[in-house]
């Protein structure tokens, strides 16, 4: 089936990966490598992170619950110390690629986010929020987990996007920096691209769409 839509994750796709900031924090604090990711991956559908992304708890509750979960795994880390690590630097070349795709296809964004910061990209500054707002204004549809009450990798959120765009999953390219979020997209029939770097993203997207970036 011909491609009709390109669906994008936000963090780690339009911005540098928060995992880089996690690792710097872990090194500075003498924590085991990937400790924060381990906390987030433990009981992933019901932990503090999942509940915050579905807006079932607020930032204050997340702070305490994350601390409890981290402490059970051996190291006391507050949720309030993790949140500032989420906001990466914007990637202008990926923003340009979105504009090229929009001229040819429908475009949508599915983002797991939390009800904090400025806007869907959870930007820490008003200046960055303006840039995020410019990106979000290009999409034909945006689904934020904190507003929809459902988060990736729940298959429903991908199906919701297909309904909003009026396309079949088989006619979609999907980009995300997490393999666990790419898997359900691929199972639905989307062409899933796991993003590991900016260059790789642009190369794989060019191959999937036939466009030049």
C-alpha positions as CSV (number, residue, x, y, z in Angstrom):
1,X,0.0,0.0,0.0
2,X,1.3,3.5,-0.9
3,X,2.3,5.7,2.0
4,X,-0.3,8.3,2.9
5,X,0.8,9.5,6.4
6,X,4.0,9.9,8.5
7,X,3.4,9.7,12.2
8,X,6.0,11.0,14.6
9,X,7.0,10.7,18.2
10,X,8.3,13.9,19.7
11,X,11.0,13.5,22.4
12,X,14.1,11.7,21.1
13,X,12.9,12.4,17.5
14,X,12.5,16.2,17.2
15,X,14.8,16.6,20.2
16,X,18.0,14.9,21.4
17,X,17.3,11.8,23.5
18,X,16.6,12.3,27.2
19,X,18.6,9.1,27.7
20,X,21.8,11.1,27.2
21,X,20.7,13.4,30.1
22,X,19.8,10.4,32.2
23,X,23.3,9.0,31.7
24,X,25.0,12.2,32.7
25,X,22.9,12.4,35.8
26,X,23.8,8.8,36.7
27,X,27.5,9.5,36.2
28,X,27.3,12.6,38.4
29,X,25.5,10.8,41.2
30,X,27.4,7.6,41.0
31,X,24.4,5.6,40.0
32,X,24.4,2.4,38.0
33,X,24.2,2.8,34.2
34,X,20.6,3.0,33.0
35,X,19.2,3.1,36.5
36,X,16.5,5.7,35.7
37,X,15.4,3.6,32.7
38,X,15.3,0.5,34.9
39,X,13.0,2.3,37.3
40,X,10.8,3.4,34.4
41,X,10.7,-0.2,33.0
42,X,9.7,-1.8,36.3
43,X,6.0,-2.4,36.3
44,X,5.8,-0.2,33.2
45,X,2.0,0.0,32.9
46,X,1.3,1.0,36.5
47,X,4.4,2.7,37.9
48,X,4.7,6.4,38.7
49,X,5.9,7.3,35.2
50,X,3.0,5.5,33.4
51,X,0.5,7.1,35.8
52,X,2.0,10.6,35.3
53,X,1.9,10.2,31.5
54,X,-1.8,9.4,31.7
55,X,-2.3,12.4,34.0
56,X,-3.6,10.2,36.8
57,X,-1.2,11.8,39.3
58,X,0.3,15.3,39.5
59,X,4.0,16.3,39.7
60,X,4.1,16.3,43.5
61,X,2.7,12.7,43.6
62,X,5.1,11.7,40.9
63,X,8.0,13.1,42.9
64,X,7.2,10.9,45.9
65,X,6.1,7.8,44.1
66,X,9.2,7.7,41.9
67,X,11.4,8.1,45.0
68,X,9.7,5.1,46.5
69,X,10.2,3.0,43.4
70,X,13.8,4.1,43.0
71,X,14.6,3.4,46.6
72,X,13.2,-0.1,46.3
73,X,15.7,-0.7,43.5
74,X,18.5,0.5,45.7
75,X,19.0,4.2,45.2
76,X,17.0,7.2,46.4
77,X,16.2,9.4,43.4
78,X,13.4,11.9,43.5
79,X,11.0,12.3,40.6
80,X,11.5,16.0,40.7
81,X,15.2,15.5,39.9
82,X,14.3,13.4,36.8
83,X,11.8,15.7,35.2
84,X,14.3,18.4,34.1
85,X,16.3,15.7,32.3
86,X,13.5,15.2,29.8
87,X,13.8,18.3,27.7
88,X,16.3,17.8,24.9
89,X,17.6,20.2,22.3
90,X,15.6,20.6,19.1
91,X,16.9,19.1,15.8
92,X,16.4,21.6,13.0
93,X,17.0,19.1,10.2
94,X,14.2,16.9,11.5
95,X,11.9,19.9,11.6
96,X,12.8,20.5,8.0
97,X,12.0,16.9,7.2
98,X,8.6,17.2,8.8
99,X,7.8,20.2,6.4
100,X,8.9,18.1,3.4
101,X,6.7,15.3,4.5
102,X,3.7,17.6,5.1
103,X,3.9,18.8,1.6
104,X,3.3,15.3,0.4
105,X,1.6,13.3,3.2
106,X,-0.7,13.7,6.2
107,X,1.4,14.1,9.3
108,X,0.6,13.3,12.9
109,X,2.3,13.2,16.3
110,X,1.8,10.8,19.1
111,X,3.7,11.8,22.3
112,X,3.8,10.3,25.7
113,X,4.1,13.4,27.9
114,X,3.3,14.6,31.3
115,X,1.2,17.6,32.5
116,X,4.2,19.8,33.4
117,X,6.4,22.3,31.5
118,X,5.2,24.3,28.5
119,X,3.1,22.5,25.9
120,X,3.3,19.0,24.3
121,X,7.1,19.1,24.3
122,X,7.2,19.8,28.0
123,X,9.7,22.6,27.3
124,X,11.3,24.3,30.4
125,X,11.5,27.8,28.8
126,X,9.0,29.9,27.1
127,X,11.4,30.4,24.2
128,X,11.7,26.7,23.6
129,X,8.0,26.4,24.0
130,X,7.5,28.7,21.0
131,X,9.7,26.5,18.8
132,X,7.8,23.4,20.0
133,X,4.6,25.2,19.2
134,X,5.8,25.9,15.6
135,X,6.4,22.2,15.2
136,X,3.1,21.1,16.7
137,X,1.3,23.6,14.4
138,X,2.4,21.7,11.4
139,X,0.7,18.4,12.3
140,X,-2.7,17.5,11.0
141,X,-3.4,15.7,14.4
142,X,-1.6,15.5,17.7
143,X,-2.3,13.0,20.5
144,X,-0.8,13.7,23.9
145,X,-0.9,10.8,26.4
146,X,-1.6,13.2,29.3
147,X,-4.7,14.5,27.6
148,X,-5.9,11.2,25.9
149,X,-5.5,9.1,29.1
150,X,-3.8,6.4,27.1
151,X,-0.1,6.0,26.3
152,X,2.3,4.2,24.0
153,X,2.7,1.2,23.6
154,X,-1.0,0.7,24.0
155,X,-2.2,-0.2,20.5
156,X,-5.3,2.0,20.9
157,X,-3.3,5.2,20.7
158,X,-2.0,4.3,17.2
159,X,-5.5,3.3,16.1
160,X,-6.8,6.6,17.4
161,X,-4.3,8.5,15.2
162,X,-5.2,6.5,12.1
163,X,-8.8,7.4,12.7
164,X,-8.0,11.1,13.1
165,X,-6.0,11.1,9.9
166,X,-8.4,8.9,8.0
167,X,-5.7,6.4,6.9
168,X,-5.1,2.7,7.3
169,X,-2.1,1.6,9.5
170,X,-0.5,-0.1,6.4
171,X,-0.3,3.3,4.7
172,X,1.6,4.9,7.6
173,X,5.3,5.4,8.5
174,X,5.9,5.6,12.2
175,X,9.0,7.1,13.9
176,X,9.9,6.6,17.6
177,X,13.2,6.4,19.6
178,X,11.9,3.5,21.7
179,X,11.6,0.0,20.2
180,X,8.9,-0.9,22.6
181,X,6.7,1.8,21.0
182,X,7.7,0.8,17.5
183,X,6.6,-2.8,18.0
184,X,2.8,-2.3,18.3
185,X,2.9,0.1,15.3
186,X,4.6,-2.5,13.2
187,X,2.2,-5.2,14.4
188,X,-0.7,-3.0,13.2
189,X,1.0,-2.8,9.8
190,X,2.8,0.5,9.9
191,X,6.4,0.9,8.6
192,X,8.1,1.5,11.9
193,X,11.4,3.3,12.2
194,X,13.3,3.1,15.4
195,X,15.3,6.4,15.8
196,X,18.8,6.1,17.1
197,X,20.4,9.2,15.5
198,X,19.4,12.2,13.4
199,X,21.3,10.9,10.3
200,X,19.8,7.4,10.6
201,X,16.3,8.9,11.0
202,X,16.6,11.0,7.9
203,X,18.1,8.1,5.8
204,X,15.5,5.6,6.9
205,X,12.7,8.1,6.4
206,X,13.9,8.9,2.9
207,X,14.0,5.2,2.0
208,X,10.4,4.6,3.4
209,X,8.8,7.6,1.7
210,X,10.9,8.1,-1.4
211,X,11.5,11.8,-0.4
212,X,14.8,13.5,-0.2
213,X,15.9,15.3,3.0
